[in-house]
Amino acid sequence: MAKKTVSKQTRSKEIRAKAKKAAPPPAPKAAKIVRPARGELLTLLDFVRYAVSRFIEAELAFAHGTTDPVADAAFLICEALHLHPDQFEMFATARVTTTESARLLDLIERRVQSREPTAYLVNKVYMRGLPFYVDKRVIVPRSFIGELLESHFTGAEEADGAGLIADPGAVDSVLDLCTGSGCLAILASRYFPNARIDAVDLSKDALAVAKRNVADYGLEDRVTLHNGDLFAPLGDARYDLIISNPPYVDAQGMADLPRECRHEPKMAFDGGNDGLDIVHRILRESAWHLTPEGGLLCEIGRGRDVLEAAYPDLPLLWLDTEESEGEVFWTDAATLARFS
Ligand SMILES: C[S@@+](CC[C@H](N)C(=O)[O-])C[C@H]1O[C@@H](n2cnc3c(N)ncnc32)[C@H](O)[C@@H]1O
């Protein structure tokens, strides 16, 4: 009996030793976070400073409506206190209450630990100064097309390649392909005041968010949401303008997505091997859905070289924004018709 026990113990010792050898090294213990004591942080500015230090220390990524830790922290603090970001300066030295302080510390902690984009934590993002509701059902909007609608499509442009549409008031119809939260469709309704707007997405979840945003802006009569694969739900409808910010991340980019982006729907990023699966389809099919004077404005991220190599004879006008170079192209219906 004793012999049996010893051999059993020896075996389990051996097993434990083997397991120890095979097991990966234990994960480093996360540094214990000591929350600031009551009264250590008093003002909005104190909380922003604390958040910025935590964000930098944790090496967070900033690409969801804010591009640096200070802007991200200020946005988080303001939204949590129901203040517009523009009101930060006015209240920077104002104190927060004990209840508010607890909520702010919780949110800062969540941002650091879970790496959810701030826009998801506060269910809001601003684009061209307009607020949009967002949650995890939809990518956090950050398209360059919003800026380009303002710089190249209002009829009073000064930039190079200005005036891509001579009279915005004469635009009757706009299509927003891959609409996500509906942000570009809603922005387009402002720049093209007489247009009816169709907006398509393959994700029913995204469309639920878009529906909420369209209702928030009272645009149910002008913006129609369609569920389906690119042009499929539209029949043979034609548009004066097609705008699209489709998924365009290539396989390597998908593998390297920062943790923040992994909270967003994969379908919003995944553009196949070279990132341009959907862009190829949009280029091939747009001619059938544009009016003779119409045009296509499409964002493709960093895929310009790949796209130009694939279509060496297709003239594309590349439009830059404050924060992008050669990531959005414009082409007109006549060019696309020759090429299709
Ligand atoms: C990069 S997100 C852009 C969303 C929004 N336009 C914006 O700028 O925030 C791309 C969107 O395309 C949608 N999508 C992906 N494949 C699609 C397809 N085949 N047809 C229609 N929509 C698609 C995704 O669900 C996602 O909402």
The ligand as an ORCA input file, in Angstrom:
! r2SCAN-3c Opt
* xyz 0 1
  C     -14.699     51.103    -42.876
  S     -16.377     50.843    -42.384
  C     -17.030     52.437    -42.829
  C     -18.270     52.834    -42.109
  C     -18.655     54.307    -42.312
  N     -18.861     54.627    -43.700
  C     -17.596     55.219    -41.737
  O     -16.908     55.897    -42.484
  O     -17.463     55.238    -40.510
  C     -16.944     49.768    -43.635
  C     -18.391     49.314    -43.539
  O     -18.650     48.470    -44.670
  C     -19.551     47.450    -44.288
  N     -19.406     46.365    -45.288
  C     -18.452     45.405    -45.347
  N     -18.632     44.640    -46.437
  C     -19.717     45.143    -47.093
  C     -20.408     44.772    -48.289
  N     -19.997     43.748    -49.049
  N     -21.491     45.492    -48.657
  C     -21.911     46.538    -47.893
  N     -21.304     46.921    -46.746
  C     -20.215     46.235    -46.352
  C     -19.131     47.113    -42.882
  O     -20.175     46.483    -42.177
  C     -18.772     48.497    -42.327
  O     -19.885     49.086    -41.689
*
